[in-house]
Amino acid sequence: MSIVSKASKAIVNARNTTAIPETSEFDGFWLNLGVYSGSEESSKFTRIPRGVAVSDLKMRKVYETMDPEFAAQVEVMNEIILAIQEKCLTANDGKPMTEGQSIPVNINEVLYRRQEETEMVRDKETTTTIRNALFS
């Protein structure tokens, strides 16, 4: 005889459930980065191997308490996302892009390396001052 608790049932149920992928009307639409080469008449687009899924582009909320400059950037970002999504769904006289269809997008790219968190050297004088101020 075994004893099955509510907690163990929850663990078993969690293991047995499969994640259902979230679908989006923008599945299958991609922003591809690359370069055009050749003459204008025979220009060819060569893309790099990784694209940006349009379904991954999520708009951000703008709050009243945000720094005004940052809020302005977020608003522009949201408009860019909306314009791209709109073009995906209305490129052919109000109908979605067809499979294999591509539309040039005037967007700038930058090469960026994220900033890594660094360990700060703790200043002994500051540490002592703060502790004295808090606990004396």
Backbone hydrogen bonds, N-H to C=O, Kabsch-Sander energy under -0.5 kcal/mol:
donor,donor_aa,acceptor,acceptor_aa,energy
4,V,2,S,-0.6
5,S,3,I,-0.6
9,K,5,S,-1.9
10,A,6,K,-2.2
11,I,7,A,-1.9
12,V,8,S,-2.1
13,N,9,K,-2.8
14,A,10,A,-2.3
15,R,11,I,-1.8
16,N,12,V,-1.8
17,T,13,N,-1.2
27,D,24,S,-1.7
29,F,26,F,-1.9
31,L,52,V,-2.8
32,N,30,W,-0.6
33,L,50,R,-0.6
35,V,46,T,-2.4
37,S,44,K,-2.4
43,S,40,E,-0.8
44,K,37,S,-2.8
46,T,35,V,-3.0
46,T,44,K,-0.5
47,R,45,F,-0.5
48,I,33,L,-3.0
52,V,31,L,-2.6
53,A,51,G,-0.5
54,V,29,F,-2.4
55,S,26,F,-0.5
55,S,29,F,-0.5
56,D,53,A,-1.5
57,L,54,V,-1.3
58,K,56,D,-0.7
63,Y,61,K,-0.5
66,M,63,Y,-1.4
71,A,67,D,-2.8
72,A,68,P,-2.1
73,Q,69,E,-1.7
74,V,70,F,-2.3
75,E,71,A,-2.3
76,V,72,A,-2.1
77,M,73,Q,-2.6
78,N,74,V,-2.8
79,E,75,E,-2.0
80,I,76,V,-2.3
81,I,77,M,-2.4
82,L,78,N,-2.5
83,A,79,E,-2.5
84,I,80,I,-2.4
85,Q,81,I,-2.7
86,E,82,L,-2.8
87,K,83,A,-2.1
88,C,84,I,-2.0
89,L,85,Q,-1.5
90,T,86,E,-1.3
91,A,87,K,-0.9
92,N,95,K,-2.7
93,D,91,A,-0.7
94,G,90,T,-1.4
95,K,92,N,-0.8
97,M,88,C,-2.3
101,Q,98,T,-2.1
107,I,105,V,-1.5
112,Y,110,V,-0.5
114,R,112,Y,-0.5
122,R,120,M,-0.6
124,K,122,R,-0.6
127,T,123,D,-2.5
128,T,124,K,-2.4
129,T,125,E,-2.5
130,I,126,T,-2.6
131,R,127,T,-2.2
132,N,128,T,-2.6
133,A,129,T,-2.3
134,L,130,I,-2.3
135,F,131,R,-2.7
136,S,132,N,-1.2
